[in-house]
Amino acid sequence: MCPAKKSANIILQQLQYYSGSQKILDGMLENVLVKGTLLEIWGSSGSGKTQLALQLCSAVDPSNSSAYISTEGAIPTKRLFEMASSDKVFCEVQTCTSIEHLSDCVMRQLPLLIATKPIELVIIDSIAAPFRAGEVDGFRRAQVIRSIGQQLKIFSS
């Protein structure tokens, strides 16, 4: 029998980043961010969601990689490398601004990447962005989000 999958939500208020903030984040995420967990982070614009995602990418063990999928446009890779604790940050980055591209990225490209290298962390920033334009009806939106969620659950196991 498989252990139950864990999931969690984190609501971010405006985070203040300063030296030592990593210890605060570690304390917040200690029992939440573990392998096999799907984690949803949400908060208002400017609350630090992308900052936290970048911090998590930069904290991945250098013997592994992370995958960062941005649906909001350019990925702030310069900031990611500034935050890295070592000179070696292995973060595969992809920008997916349409529903079709995001779906293809998660359903086809990400499995190929995972088959070729150890991926410790997958971040989608943000899963909602491609759906804001109203390109698809509610039923299709639900189908795509559900299939992406199912694929992410498979990756987490």
Secondary structure, DSSP 8 states (H G I E B T S, - for coil): -----EEEEEEE------TTHHHHHHHHHTTTS-TTEEEEEEESTTSSHHHHHHHHHHTS-TTSEEEEEESSSS--HHHHHHH-SSS---EEEEE--SHHHHHHIIIIIHHHHHHHS-EEEEEEETSSGGGTT--S-HHHHHHHHHHHHHHHHHHH-
